[in-house]
Amino acid sequence: MPPGDAEFRDYVADQLGIPRKSYLAMGAYTGFVRPDLSYDHEGTLYIVETKRSRATNQTLAQLTFQRDYLSLRYSDRRWRLVIAARSIAPEVKAALRDLGGVFVQLPKRVVPPPQRRRRGVAARLTTPAAWAVVARLLGGASTIQDIARATGVSYAWCHRTVAAMDTQGLLLRRRGNVEVADIPRLLSGVAWERPLASLAHGGIETRFRKPMELLDEVMRRTEASGVRAILTGPAHLLKSSDELVRVNRVDLYLDGPMATGDLAGQGGVQLHFYRADRSLELDPGMDVPAVSRDQLVLDLAGLGREWFDLALAVVRARARR
């Protein structure tokens, strides 16, 4: 580690009030997720996300995904989330505090190491055009030419996306066809690249005990007020599949404000709102506005490893068609 990196590492340890020798090198971990900095002290694993400028919701989303992913390997540890940055958005600082996390403000004299190009996520696969290509491949093996024809994405862009997947070890080539080699690892990269929490703009715990009753009420209100609401996430599967799922949340893309104060309650279904980052195609088989199956896979993966099995179920169902 260069001297500047060691100085930064020791400064963060001092601010956390833990011994400098608690530093934990995780370079041997070759998965998609490796913290910028980590410490192991008295049974607690401190994982640190660093920013050279202002920490945002994206920073926190990446950090919480790291915790969820790494907890599979370090199941015997307690966790402490840490963001080290020059500044932090107030709502992000509050959310971090609610998670029991810590913000370390960096003075100008302390310079974080350059941001690592994280293995497996250097090329974006979740832009609208790239995801159209990836989603097509999740349906089964195909040629690049057929992918371009089916998706409407240019041949050059399809080739670029396939090449990016190939360099990440996510692709198999067989007799002119290409196919996804490792779907779970692909979903891990997708979750890192586009965590759904980065699009969040509100949410409450409601008094409703059944997700579909809450969904019906929200759809009634949004339709009456002219706000467009589009269903995504695990509640989508309660309406669209035979999968047996336990869901205590309703996730919706919303293009305007909606009053939710009188929906609040204790211990009920959680309601989450998001701002769309692309034009959303709808599932024609649903009786409420809901995202397409391809978009659903992307969104379920973006919720983290807890929902990977459902994302895989949607992929398998699509492949059988």
Secondary structure, DSSP 8 states (H G I E B T S, - for coil): --HHHHHHHHHHHHHHTS-GGGB---TT--SS---SEEEEETTEEEEEEE-SSEE-HHHHHHHHHHHHHHTTT-TT-EEEEEEEESEE-HHHHHHHHHTT-EEEE--TT---------TT-SS---SHHHHHHHHHHHT--B-HHHHHHHH---HHHHHHHHHHHHHTT-EEEETTEEEES-HHHHHHHHHHHS-GGGGEEEEEEBS-SSHHHHHHHHHHHHHHHT--EEEESTHHHHHH--------EEEEEESS----GGGB-SSS-EEEEE--SS---B-TT-SS-BB-HHHHHHHHHHT-GGGHHHHHHHHHHHHH-
